[in-house]
Amino acid sequence: MVIRRRTESLSSGVRPPSSFVPTSSNYAHVSSYRSSQMEMRVHSTSVKVAGKDKTHLVPVFGEGDKVSGTITLDSKAPYSGRLIVTVEGAFFYDDFSQAGGSKRRPEPRKHVFWSCSSTIQVSPSLDSFLSLSTPRTTFRDGFTATIKSIKRRPSGSSLNTATTIPATKTPTSSGFNRTYSFSFDLPHSYRSGEEIPPTFVSVGQSELDTASGVRSADVACSFGVEYKISVAWEPTEAFEYPSFVTAPIYYHPDTDFQSLDASSQESNSWLEMPLRVDRPIPFRCAITLPTAVTFSRTSSIPYYVVFTTTPRSPVLAREIASDATISASLIRQVTVTEQSILPPTPPQTPSGSDESDGIRGVQLLKRVVKPLSPRASDESLEEDQKPLPRLPMHTVFKDSRLLHTSICIGFPKRPRQHSSSDHHPSLEAQSSLPDGLHKAKFNLNKDMLPSIDWQGVSVKYYIDVSVLVGSDTLRARIPIRVI
């Protein structure tokens, strides 16, 4: 069993700026993990309290940090073998698709979206051979000297003198170093919105499954992102027992400079997106959101729904403003995909048993195949240099859930043109305003999953809005980003 031993602070230095690329010696904290045959020490810029008892300190890494540390083999561990160090990131989720019964108990699953491994070969050095053989030679020489002293005539001094075996260098001394270092770079993204996801755990009640329409509010579902370092010690001798140690780590990028927590809820820049309808109608509807369409989990999502009659009709405007049904929903969609397995290699064409058949085949090939022109040769070379197509992906898990919904009857407000006391709005500006307005917002919470788009894991959020007027329904789905 892996036991967390201690976390010690080497200095009180603050976290370096993002432009500074630190090394393991610059990290302020060292966390130790032990198994039966080795100790792993993880160097990190900071630590975070975790666990139910709030006593475990987990190493924390940020963007640009290196996941590094050392491994020290115990003196009782075998002297040859290999150390396999692995750092991985995984997305874990509760799969309801395989669950049965009325309770719909989910099955926990895990998808590894990033993994990096390194192998360290361990073998005894010349010093270790000498240190291992010296005790036996010294004991034999000491035993021979003792026998010779017994054969001689004893004297008073020799009877009271004990034979001492000289102290020798052991494998655990400083001359025989069994400490090995490791270092890994965290993966980087080249496009905004596709950054490696931070460590996160989301546990909540599963409300409405929009795919199946089944409500199961009494069943808790969990999603999250976790990272860990695993070390496997595999001795060379088959009769020796292997040893394993695992250390959880956190990845939390520094988003202080781009955080939206302290930003104003009422944005000065808004993006208007029209709602679609199947047939021509004498009015239009639109939803208005902040232009960035990116929201912090500790904030809210403000939005407006407006309508305008075309051409302007006060009678129709009053009817829509009083009878229309406005519905807006916040939907989260989680998708996990994996690469499909390649089909088996087709068998080779069997060669003919008769040599004459082969000769006739070569002669026929010479008559059919003509020499290629230089242009045709260039084209064939370009075809050979084209990158191979990507392997097809297949979906192994998909979960679409309704997080929030809001329904309103009618448009309660009439938009007004904001102006200073010295300048009144013109008639043209007043006539260009919509006929009706509905203002609302979705409150988010810090326990929500952030938006993720990284190598087989996708967490996306949408706002579905619809306006029902008589028999006509206007709809739109707007993708947003939650951080």
HUZI-V616537 format. One line per field, one symbol per residue. ss: DSSP state (a for helix, b for strand, c for the rest). burial: # if it has 9 or more other C-alpha atoms within 8 Angstrom, else .. A space follows every 10 residues. Layout:
ss=???
burial=???
//
This chain:
ss=ccbbbbbbbc cccccccccc cccaaaccbb bbbbcccbbb bbbbcbbbbb cccccbbbbb bccccbbbbb bbbccccccc bbbbbbbbbb bbbbbccccc ccccccbbbb bbbbbbbbbb bbcccaaaaa aaaaaaaaaa aaaaaaaaaa accccaaaac cccccccccc ccccccccbb bbbbbccccc cccccccccb bbbbbccbbc ccccbccccb bbbbbbbbbb bbbbbccccc ccbbbbbbbb bccccaaacc cccccccccb bbbbcbcccc ccbbbbbbbb cccbbccccb bbbbbbbbbc cccaaaaaaa aaacbbbbbb bbbbbbbbbc cccccccccc ccccaaaaaa aaaaaaaacc cccaaaaaaa aaaaaccccc ccbbbbbbbb bbbbbbbbbc ccbccccccc ccccccaaaa accccbbbbb bbbccccccc cbbbccbbbb bbbbbbbbbc cbbbbbbbbb bbc
burial=.#....#... .......... .#.#..#### #####.#### #######.## .....##### ###.###### ####.....# ########## ######..#. ...####... .##.#....# .#.#..###. ##.##..##. .#...#..#. .......... .......... #....#.... .#.#.#.... ...###.##. ###.###### .....##.## ########## #####..... ..####.### ##......#. .........# ...##.#... ..######## ..#.###.## #########. ......#.## ########## ########.. .......... ......##.. .......... ......#... .......... ....#.#### ###.#...## ##.##..... ....#...## ..######.. .#.#....## ####.##### #########. ..####..## ##.
//
